[in-house]
Structures are given as C-alpha cells and as structure tokens.
C-alpha cells in the first residue's frame, strides 16, 4: 500500500469530522463507499478526536478501542463510561496515535468472526469464506486461534454457487462492496482478505449486526490455509472445493490434530511456546 495507515484497521472507519486530524492521503471517498457495510465507529489521529469519537459512541452503548497495529485480538480495550475513556486515552502515546491512528467502534457481544476473501497468484484465483476461532495464550488472554476455510477455485460466482446460508451470503456481499471500493479508491491496491464479524447482541437494544471488521492486506493467521488450498488446486485431478484450516496452539500441554502439518513449534520471543499448523481436507457437500 502507498501509505502505511492503509494497511491497518484505521482504514475501516471515517473521521469524527471534516476538520479532524488525518494523514494527507486520507481516502474520504473510500470511507463514504464502505459506510453501510462496516460497523459504527471512527478512526482518530489525535487524542482529542478520540475523546470526541468515544463520547459519541458511548451514547449508544459500550465501545471497543483498538490499537491499529495490534494483531490476534490484542491491543484492545472495552470502554463503558466517559471516565474509562479518559483513563484509557491518558495511557496512550499521543505521537503513536498521530502517526498510526486509533479505532473506536461499537462493541459486539456473542461474536462470530467470518473470513471472506480472494487470493490471486499468477493465473490462479481462489475465493473463500470461513470462520475464525479463539484460544487462550500463555498469559490466559483470549486471542486468535485459527481459521477454518471453505475454498473454491475461481471467482466470487464460483463461491456463491455453493449451498450457503443467508448469513454467509450476506457476509460475502458486504466483503465485495469493501473490495470494490478498495480497488477503485485506493491507489496501489491489489487484493484484500476482508474479515467480517457478526453479533447476536450489540447493545441494550439487542440488535443483530454484521459488518466488515477490518481488511487483511498482509500475511496473517489464515495465510497458511490459503497457501495449501492454492497448492491443492495445482495437482492433477484437483478438486474444485477444499476445506483448509490454520491452527495456533499455545503452551506445551495441547497437541495439534494428527493430520495437521506443523509449520512451527517452539518458543517465540514475543508470545512464548506456540505451535502453528495447517490442515487440508475434502469439502462436505451435504
């Protein structure tokens, strides 16, 4: 991406006002185009704008504050009051927020995170949908634990030809809006893997919501599943649909599935003991 902020969570939400601090290349048109397919929230590039955004969102319920450079569900805080908002903002580095931004959005409960995307390598194109699952890390925090994908060889139309639930079709439709807006509004863009999150409860009203949570313009947790799917479609008598899963296991007491291919198993300097593996299987058409 031509600008660092375009590869982070901050690209998902608009600014709190036209006068807000922002990078020179801030894509207002992109934010306008994706407004109806993302969750309610704001991106802020100053602590003052973050305060305004947080207070505005708190009028409707709890708020989730996100560090835009954090991954695997880390770097987030749940805010339920103005005092908590002020306390959390006082802990942040103003220069960090100015350089990279900060996201504040409506908090979702009982969540399911959908991964929807496409990957193209040379002439090979795959499209997929799936769900993420959570695990506990070595400090007991709930973090990303892997992704289960259903992958087809071909375009969105090939994916939509499968027997899919209305919820999955809705997720794919929103991802395509986000994808098209990125292609047309962001210079240097080539492909994304948007992640979508839906909730059975959002706030006191109990409304059900589904929206694009963030893009994934980088190597990430599901990348190993994407790679084994691409490899599968290159073999003779290749299937048209596969099931691929990435798995992350913390500690030394839990073991990977028997059929998994271990990519890494050892002690990481940042997170401690971790095993990363991937599985490829047949798609069940039933």
C-alpha positions in Angstrom: 0.0 0.0 0.0 1.3 3.5 -0.7 0.5 4.8 2.8 1.2 2.9 6.0 -2.2 3.6 7.5 -4.0 2.0 4.6 -2.7 -1.4 5.7 -4.2 -1.0 9.2 -7.6 -1.1 11.0 -7.8 2.7 10.7 -8.9 2.5 7.0 -12.2 0.9 8.0 -13.9 3.9 9.7 -14.4 7.7 8.9 -13.0 10.6 10.9 -15.2 12.3 13.5 -15.4 15.5 11.4 -14.1 17.1 8.3 -11.8 19.2 10.5 -10.2 16.2 12.2 -6.5 15.4 12.1 -5.7 12.9 9.4 -2.9 11.8 7.0 -2.7 13.9 3.9 -3.8 11.0 1.7 -6.9 10.1 3.8 -9.4 8.5 1.5 -12.7 10.2 2.2 -14.4 8.6 -0.8 -13.4 5.1 0.3 -14.9 5.7 3.8 -18.1 7.0 2.2 -18.4 4.0 -0.1 -18.0 1.4 2.7 -20.1 3.2 5.4 -23.1 0.9 5.1 -21.0 -2.3 5.3 -18.8 -1.6 8.3 -19.7 -1.3 12.0 -20.4 2.0 13.5 -17.1 3.6 14.5 -14.4 6.2 14.0 -10.7 6.5 13.2 -8.8 9.1 15.2 -5.4 10.6 14.6 -5.3 12.7 17.8 -6.3 12.1 21.4 -8.7 15.0 21.2 -10.6 13.4 18.2 -10.5 10.0 20.0 -12.2 11.6 23.0 -14.9 13.1 20.8 -15.4 9.7 19.0 -15.6 7.7 22.2 -18.1 10.0 23.8 -20.3 10.0 20.7 -20.3 6.2 20.6 -20.9 5.8 24.3 -24.3 7.4 23.9 -25.4 4.1 22.2 -23.6 1.5 24.3 -20.1 0.1 25.2 -17.2 1.0 23.0 -14.2 -1.1 21.8 -10.9 0.8 21.5 -8.3 -0.8 19.2 -4.7 -0.2 18.6 -4.4 -0.3 14.8 -1.1 -2.1 14.7 -2.0 -4.9 17.1 -2.9 -8.4 15.9 -4.5 -11.6 17.1 -7.1 -9.7 19.2 -4.5 -8.0 21.3 -4.3 -4.2 21.9 -8.0 -3.7 22.6 -10.0 -2.3 25.5 -13.7 -2.3 26.4 -15.0 1.1 27.5 -18.3 1.5 29.2 -18.1 5.1 30.6 -16.7 8.5 30.0 -14.3 8.1 32.9 -12.9 4.8 31.5 -12.5 6.5 28.1 -10.4 9.3 29.7 -8.4 6.9 31.7 -7.5 4.8 28.7 -6.7 7.7 26.5 -4.3 9.1 29.2 -2.3 5.9 28.9 -1.7 6.2 25.1 1.3 7.8 23.4 0.0 10.9 21.5 2.7 10.6 18.9 1.8 6.9 18.2 -1.8 7.9 17.7 -0.9 10.8 15.4 1.3 8.5 13.3 -0.8 5.4 13.1 -4.3 6.2 14.3 -6.7 4.7 16.8 -10.0 2.9 16.2 -13.1 3.3 18.3 -16.2 1.3 17.4 -19.4 -0.2 18.8 -18.7 -3.2 21.0 -20.2 -6.5 19.9 -21.1 -9.4 22.1 -21.5 -13.1 21.3 -19.4 -12.7 18.2 -18.7 -14.9 15.2 -15.8 -13.7 13.0 -16.1 -14.6 9.3 -13.2 -14.5 7.0 -14.2 -13.8 3.4 -11.7 -13.1 0.6 -9.8 -13.8 -2.6 -6.2 -14.6 -3.4 -4.6 -14.4 -6.8 -1.1 -15.8 -7.6 -0.2 -15.6 -11.3 -3.2 -17.1 -13.1 -4.6 -18.9 -10.1 -7.5 -17.3 -8.3 -9.2 -18.7 -5.2 -12.2 -17.4 -3.3 -13.3 -18.4 0.2 -15.4 -18.0 3.3 -14.9 -19.4 6.8 -14.9 -18.6 10.5 -12.2 -17.8 13.0 -11.9 -19.4 16.4 -10.4 -18.3 19.6 -8.0 -19.8 22.1 -6.1 -18.8 25.2 -2.4 -17.7 25.1 0.3 -18.3 27.6 -0.9 -15.4 29.8 -4.5 -16.6 29.8 -5.8 -14.0 27.4 -8.3 -14.9 24.7 -6.6 -14.5 21.3 -6.9 -15.7 17.7 -6.6 -19.5 17.5 -7.0 -20.2 13.8 -9.4 -20.1 10.8 -11.5 -22.8 9.1 -12.0 -22.0 5.4 -14.1 -23.4 2.5 -12.1 -22.5 -0.6 -13.1 -22.7 -4.3 -11.0 -22.4 -7.4 -12.3 -19.3 -9.2 -14.3 -16.2 -8.6 -16.9 -15.0 -6.2 -19.5 -16.5 -8.5 -17.9 -19.9 -8.1 -18.1 -19.5 -4.3 -21.7 -18.3 -4.4 -22.6 -21.4 -6.5 -22.1 -23.5 -3.3 -25.0 -24.2 -0.9 -24.5 -21.3 1.5 -26.5 -19.9 4.4 -28.1 -16.5 4.1 -25.7 -15.2 6.7 -22.7 -16.3 4.7 -24.1 -14.8 1.5 -24.6 -11.5 3.4 -21.0 -11.6 4.6 -19.8 -12.2 1.1 -21.9 -9.4 -0.3 -20.5 -6.9 2.2 -17.0 -8.1 1.6 -17.4 -7.5 -2.2 -18.6 -3.9 -1.6 -15.5 -3.3 0.5 -13.3 -5.0 -2.1 -14.7 -3.0 -5.0 -14.3 0.3 -3.1 -10.7 -0.5 -2.3 -9.8 -1.3 -5.9 -11.5 1.9 -7.1 -10.4 4.3 -4.4 -7.1 3.2 -3.0 -4.0 3.7 -5.3 -1.7 0.8 -5.4 -4.3 -1.7 -4.0 -4.2 -5.2 -5.5 -6.3 -7.6 -3.3 -7.6 -8.0 0.2 -8.9 -10.5 2.6 -11.7 -8.7 4.5 -12.7 -10.1 7.8 -16.3 -9.8 8.9 -17.7 -10.1 12.4 -21.4 -10.5 13.3 -23.1 -10.5 16.6 -26.4 -11.7 18.1 -26.2 -8.8 20.6 -24.8 -5.4 20.1 -26.1 -3.1 22.8 -29.1 -2.8 25.1 -31.4 -2.9 22.2 -30.3 -6.4 21.3 -30.0 -5.6 17.6 -28.2 -8.1 15.4 -25.4 -6.6 13.3 -23.0 -7.8 10.7 -20.3 -5.6 9.2 -16.7 -5.6 7.9 -14.4 -5.5 10.9 -11.2 -5.0 9.1 -9.2 -5.8 6.0 -6.2 -8.0 5.9 -3.7 -6.7 3.4 -0.8 -8.8 4.8 0.4 -12.2 5.7 -1.8 -13.3 8.6 -3.2 -16.2 10.6 -5.2 -17.7 7.7 -2.4 -17.4 5.1 -1.2 -21.0 5.6 -4.7 -22.2 4.8 -4.7 -20.1 1.7 -1.4 -21.5 0.5 -2.3 -25.2 1.0 -5.6 -24.5 -0.9 -3.7 -22.9 -3.8 -1.3 -25.9 -3.9 -4.2 -28.4 -3.9 -5.7 -26.8 -7.0 -2.4 -27.2 -8.9 -2.5 -31.0 -8.6 -3.8 -33.4 -11.2 -7.4 -34.3 -10.8 -7.6 -31.3 -8.4 -10.9 -30.8 -6.6 -12.9 -27.7 -7.2 -13.6 -27.1 -3.5 -11.4 -27.8 -0.4 -11.6 -27.3 3.3 -8.4 -25.7 4.7 -7.7 -24.8 8.3 -4.9 -22.8 10.1 -4.4 -23.6 13.8 -2.5 -21.9 16.6 -1.9 -23.7 19.9 -0.2 -22.0 22.9 1.8 -23.8 25.5 3.1 -27.4 25.6 0.2 -29.3 27.1 -2.1 -29.2 24.0 -1.2 -31.0 20.8 -2.1 -30.4 17.2 -4.6 -32.7 15.3 -3.0 -35.9 14.0 -3.4 -35.0 10.3 -2.0 -31.4 10.7 1.2 -30.2 9.1 3.3 -28.4 11.7 4.8 -25.2 10.4 6.4 -24.0 13.6 6.7 -25.4 17.1 8.9 -23.7 19.7 9.3 -20.7 21.9 8.6 -17.3 20.2 10.3 -14.3 21.7 7.0 -12.4 22.0 4.3 -14.9 22.9 6.2 -17.9 24.3 5.6 -21.5 23.5 3.4 -21.8 20.4 2.7 -24.4 17.7 1.3 -23.2 14.3 0.0 -25.8 11.9 -2.3 -26.3 8.9 -4.7 -28.9 7.6 -6.3 -29.7 4.2 -9.4 -31.8 3.8 -12.3 -32.6 1.5 -15.3 -30.4 1.3 -18.5 -31.9 2.5 -21.3 -31.1 0.0 -24.0 -32.3 2.4 
